Amino acid sequence: MVAEGGVAVLTGAGISTDSGIPDYRGPDGVQARHAPMTYQTFTREAAARRRYWARSHVGWRTIARAEPNSGHRAVADLQHGGLLRGVITQNVDGLHQAGGCAEVIELHGNLDRVICLDCGDGTARDELDRRLRLVNPEFHAQVIAVNPDGDADLPDATVERFRLVGCRACGRGTLKPDVVFFGETVPRPRVDASFALVESAKLLLVLGSSLTVMSGRRFVLRAAKLGIPVAIVNRGATRADAYSALTLDAPLGAVLPDLVRLAGAGGVVAR
Protein backbone atom coordinates (compact mmCIF):
# COMPACT_ATOMS: atom_id res chain seq x y z
CA MET A 1 0.00 0.00 0.00
CA VAL A 2 2.80 2.43 0.81
CA ALA A 3 4.67 1.63 -2.40
CA GLU A 4 1.67 2.84 -4.40
CA GLY A 5 2.21 6.36 -3.00
CA GLY A 6 -0.26 9.03 -1.98
CA VAL A 7 0.24 8.25 1.72
CA ALA A 8 -0.74 10.58 4.56
CA VAL A 9 1.23 9.88 7.75
CA LEU A 10 -0.03 10.61 11.27
CA THR A 11 2.53 10.22 14.05
CA GLY A 12 2.38 10.22 17.84
CA ALA A 13 4.76 10.06 20.78
CA GLY A 14 5.68 6.44 20.04
CA ILE A 15 7.88 7.44 17.12
CA SER A 16 10.09 9.52 19.43
CA THR A 17 10.66 7.01 22.24
CA ASP A 18 13.86 5.74 20.59
CA SER A 19 15.14 9.33 20.84
CA GLY A 20 14.77 9.23 24.62
CA ILE A 21 11.42 11.01 24.80
CA PRO A 22 8.86 8.94 26.72
CA ASP A 23 5.36 8.07 25.55
CA TYR A 24 2.26 8.91 27.57
CA ARG A 25 0.30 5.73 26.95
CA GLY A 26 2.67 3.16 25.50
CA PRO A 27 4.11 0.15 27.36
CA ASP A 28 6.51 2.44 29.21
CA GLY A 29 4.21 5.48 29.29
CA VAL A 30 4.24 8.14 32.00
CA GLN A 31 0.52 8.91 32.16
CA ALA A 32 -0.07 6.72 35.20
CA ARG A 33 2.28 8.77 37.37
CA HIS A 34 1.93 12.22 35.85
CA ALA A 35 -1.14 14.25 34.92
CA PRO A 36 -0.23 16.65 32.10
CA MET A 37 -0.81 20.37 32.51
CA THR A 38 -4.20 21.56 31.31
CA TYR A 39 -4.85 24.91 29.63
CA GLN A 40 -7.45 25.83 32.22
CA THR A 41 -5.08 25.22 35.14
CA PHE A 42 -2.19 27.05 33.46
CA THR A 43 -4.21 30.19 32.70
CA ARG A 44 -6.09 30.26 36.01
CA GLU A 45 -3.40 29.56 38.62
CA ALA A 46 -0.16 31.51 39.06
CA ALA A 47 1.27 28.67 41.14
CA ALA A 48 0.58 26.24 38.31
CA ARG A 49 2.43 28.46 35.84
CA ARG A 50 5.42 28.65 38.19
CA ARG A 51 5.36 24.87 38.56
CA TYR A 52 5.12 24.32 34.83
CA TRP A 53 7.91 26.72 33.86
CA ALA A 54 10.25 25.48 36.60
CA ARG A 55 9.83 21.91 35.45
CA SER A 56 9.85 22.78 31.77
CA HIS A 57 12.99 24.89 32.22
CA VAL A 58 14.97 21.74 32.93
CA GLY A 59 12.85 19.21 31.01
CA TRP A 60 12.93 21.17 27.76
CA ARG A 61 16.67 20.70 27.53
CA THR A 62 16.17 16.94 27.28
CA ILE A 63 13.80 17.52 24.36
CA ALA A 64 16.15 20.05 22.76
CA ARG A 65 19.09 17.63 22.94
CA ALA A 66 17.13 14.72 21.45
CA GLU A 67 18.23 13.47 18.04
CA PRO A 68 15.98 12.03 15.33
CA ASN A 69 15.98 8.24 15.24
CA SER A 70 15.66 5.68 12.48
CA GLY A 71 11.87 6.04 12.52
CA HIS A 72 12.00 9.79 11.83
CA ARG A 73 14.60 9.27 9.11
CA ALA A 74 12.51 6.51 7.53
CA VAL A 75 9.48 8.81 7.29
CA ALA A 76 11.74 11.41 5.65
CA ASP A 77 12.98 8.76 3.21
CA LEU A 78 9.40 7.93 2.26
CA GLN A 79 8.63 11.61 1.79
CA HIS A 80 11.68 12.36 -0.32
CA GLY A 81 11.01 9.19 -2.30
CA GLY A 82 7.74 10.73 -3.43
CA LEU A 83 5.48 8.27 -1.60
CA LEU A 84 3.94 10.66 0.95
CA ARG A 85 1.38 13.38 0.45
CA GLY A 86 2.34 14.82 3.82
CA VAL A 87 2.97 14.31 7.53
CA ILE A 88 0.79 15.24 10.49
CA THR A 89 2.41 14.91 13.89
CA GLN A 90 0.90 15.14 17.35
CA ASN A 91 4.42 15.57 18.76
CA VAL A 92 5.92 18.89 19.85
CA ASP A 93 9.60 17.88 19.67
CA GLY A 94 10.47 18.97 16.10
CA LEU A 95 12.24 15.68 15.40
CA HIS A 96 10.52 15.04 12.07
CA GLN A 97 12.01 18.24 10.67
CA ALA A 98 15.38 17.46 12.23
CA GLY A 99 15.21 14.03 10.59
CA GLY A 100 14.72 15.51 7.12
CA CYS A 101 10.96 15.92 6.73
CA ALA A 102 9.57 19.06 5.12
CA GLU A 103 6.18 20.76 5.46
CA VAL A 104 5.13 18.89 8.57
CA ILE A 105 1.77 19.86 10.09
CA GLU A 106 2.53 20.26 13.80
CA LEU A 107 -0.95 19.64 15.12
CA HIS A 108 -0.06 20.50 18.72
CA GLY A 109 2.65 23.09 18.07
CA ASN A 110 6.34 23.04 18.96
CA LEU A 111 8.21 23.49 22.24
CA ASP A 112 10.85 25.58 20.46
CA ARG A 113 8.44 28.52 20.35
CA VAL A 114 6.93 30.71 23.10
CA ILE A 115 3.91 33.01 22.81
CA CYS A 116 2.47 35.79 24.98
CA LEU A 117 -1.16 35.16 25.92
CA ASP A 118 -1.77 38.91 26.24
CA CYS A 119 -0.21 40.52 23.15
CA GLY A 120 0.43 37.45 20.97
CA ASP A 121 4.15 38.11 20.55
CA GLY A 122 6.18 35.04 19.63
CA THR A 123 9.80 34.32 20.58
CA ALA A 124 12.25 31.45 20.38
CA ARG A 125 12.49 29.12 23.33
CA ASP A 126 16.27 29.63 23.40
CA GLU A 127 15.73 33.30 24.22
CA LEU A 128 13.38 32.51 27.09
CA ASP A 129 15.84 29.94 28.38
CA ARG A 130 18.58 32.59 28.56
CA ARG A 131 16.28 35.01 30.41
CA LEU A 132 15.22 32.38 32.93
CA ARG A 133 18.84 31.45 33.57
CA LEU A 134 19.66 35.08 34.34
CA VAL A 135 16.93 35.48 36.96
CA ASN A 136 17.51 32.02 38.44
CA PRO A 137 21.31 31.82 38.78
CA GLU A 138 21.12 29.48 41.77
CA PHE A 139 18.51 27.17 40.29
CA HIS A 140 20.05 23.72 40.01
CA ALA A 141 17.50 20.96 39.77
CA GLN A 142 17.85 17.23 39.62
CA VAL A 143 15.35 15.88 37.11
CA ILE A 144 13.36 12.87 38.29
CA ALA A 145 11.68 12.19 34.94
CA VAL A 146 10.79 14.02 31.73
CA ASN A 147 7.46 13.82 29.91
CA PRO A 148 6.68 14.08 26.17
CA ASP A 149 5.74 17.76 26.56
CA GLY A 150 9.06 18.60 28.24
CA ASP A 151 7.45 18.86 31.68
CA ALA A 152 9.90 17.32 34.14
CA ASP A 153 9.13 16.01 37.61
CA LEU A 154 10.80 18.15 40.30
CA PRO A 155 10.54 18.32 44.09
CA ASP A 156 8.07 20.97 45.35
CA ALA A 157 10.77 22.74 47.33
CA THR A 158 12.79 23.26 44.16
CA VAL A 159 9.79 24.63 42.26
CA GLU A 160 9.02 27.20 44.97
CA ARG A 161 12.40 28.89 44.47
CA PHE A 162 11.88 29.43 40.73
CA ARG A 163 11.32 32.96 39.39
CA LEU A 164 9.31 33.74 36.24
CA VAL A 165 9.75 36.45 33.59
CA GLY A 166 7.09 38.28 31.60
CA CYS A 167 6.72 39.13 27.94
CA ARG A 168 9.45 41.39 26.59
CA ALA A 169 7.18 42.95 23.99
CA CYS A 170 4.34 44.17 26.23
CA GLY A 171 6.17 43.99 29.56
CA ARG A 172 3.37 42.29 31.46
CA GLY A 173 2.04 39.37 29.44
CA THR A 174 1.86 35.73 30.49
CA LEU A 175 4.19 33.47 28.52
CA LYS A 176 3.14 30.03 27.35
CA PRO A 177 4.91 27.47 25.18
CA ASP A 178 3.46 27.47 21.67
CA VAL A 179 1.91 24.05 22.18
CA VAL A 180 -1.66 22.88 22.63
CA PHE A 181 -2.22 21.89 26.25
CA PHE A 182 -4.79 19.31 27.26
CA GLY A 183 -8.18 21.03 27.31
CA GLU A 184 -7.09 23.57 24.71
CA THR A 185 -8.46 23.74 21.16
CA VAL A 186 -6.18 22.98 18.21
CA PRO A 187 -6.12 26.02 15.87
CA ARG A 188 -8.70 25.55 13.11
CA PRO A 189 -6.29 26.10 10.20
CA ARG A 190 -4.15 23.15 11.36
CA VAL A 191 -7.21 20.94 11.69
CA ASP A 192 -8.50 21.94 8.25
CA ALA A 193 -5.08 21.35 6.65
CA SER A 194 -4.87 17.93 8.30
CA PHE A 195 -8.34 16.90 7.13
CA ALA A 196 -7.51 18.08 3.60
CA LEU A 197 -4.34 15.99 3.61
CA VAL A 198 -6.15 12.87 4.79
CA GLU A 199 -9.00 13.34 2.32
CA SER A 200 -6.57 13.56 -0.59
CA ALA A 201 -4.63 10.43 0.42
CA LYS A 202 -4.78 6.88 -0.86
CA LEU A 203 -3.70 5.53 2.54
CA LEU A 204 -3.54 6.88 6.11
CA LEU A 205 -0.51 5.43 7.89
CA VAL A 206 -0.57 5.91 11.68
CA LEU A 207 2.78 5.56 13.45
CA GLY A 208 3.28 5.47 17.21
CA SER A 209 -0.07 6.79 18.40
CA SER A 210 -2.57 5.10 20.69
CA LEU A 211 -5.26 7.34 19.17
CA THR A 212 -6.76 7.68 22.64
CA VAL A 213 -7.73 11.33 22.26
CA MET A 214 -10.01 12.60 19.52
CA SER A 215 -7.37 15.10 18.40
CA GLY A 216 -5.71 12.33 16.37
CA ARG A 217 -8.44 9.72 16.15
CA ARG A 218 -10.75 12.00 14.16
CA PHE A 219 -8.49 11.67 11.14
CA VAL A 220 -8.81 7.90 11.22
CA LEU A 221 -12.57 8.25 11.49
CA ARG A 222 -12.62 10.61 8.50
CA ALA A 223 -10.49 8.23 6.43
CA ALA A 224 -12.74 5.31 7.32
CA LYS A 225 -15.85 7.30 6.41
CA LEU A 226 -14.37 8.10 2.99
CA GLY A 227 -13.25 4.52 2.37
CA ILE A 228 -9.55 5.41 2.58
CA PRO A 229 -7.60 2.44 4.00
CA VAL A 230 -5.84 2.88 7.35
CA ALA A 231 -2.70 1.07 8.50
CA ILE A 232 -1.41 1.36 12.08
CA VAL A 233 2.01 0.55 13.51
CA ASN A 234 2.15 1.00 17.28
CA ARG A 235 3.34 -0.64 20.47
CA GLY A 236 0.10 -1.94 21.93
CA ALA A 237 -3.54 -1.65 20.87
CA THR A 238 -5.09 1.64 19.75
CA ARG A 239 -8.60 3.02 20.00
CA ALA A 240 -8.94 2.89 16.22
CA ASP A 241 -7.84 -0.68 15.50
CA ALA A 242 -11.38 -1.53 14.41
CA TYR A 243 -11.07 0.94 11.51
CA SER A 244 -7.71 -0.31 10.31
CA ALA A 245 -7.07 -2.59 7.36
CA LEU A 246 -3.73 -3.52 8.94
CA THR A 247 -2.41 -3.22 12.50
CA LEU A 248 1.12 -4.10 13.53
CA ASP A 249 2.25 -4.19 17.17
CA ALA A 250 5.97 -3.62 16.77
CA PRO A 251 8.77 -1.11 17.48
CA LEU A 252 8.84 1.61 14.84
CA GLY A 253 12.62 1.86 14.80
CA ALA A 254 12.81 -1.72 13.55
CA VAL A 255 9.79 -1.73 11.22
CA LEU A 256 10.08 1.57 9.36
CA PRO A 257 13.57 1.12 7.85
CA ASP A 258 12.37 -2.20 6.44
CA LEU A 259 9.27 -0.48 5.08
CA VAL A 260 11.46 2.08 3.30
CA ARG A 261 13.52 -0.66 1.71
CA LEU A 262 10.52 -2.73 0.64
CA ALA A 263 8.72 0.33 -0.74
CA GLY A 264 11.77 1.24 -2.82
CA ALA A 265 12.47 4.59 -1.17
CA GLY A 266 15.69 3.80 0.71
CA GLY A 267 18.83 5.90 0.81
CA VAL A 268 17.16 9.19 -0.10
CA VAL A 269 17.94 11.21 3.02
CA ALA A 270 21.62 11.61 3.85
CA ARG A 271 22.56 10.02 7.16
Disulfide bonds with the S-S distance in Angstrom:
none
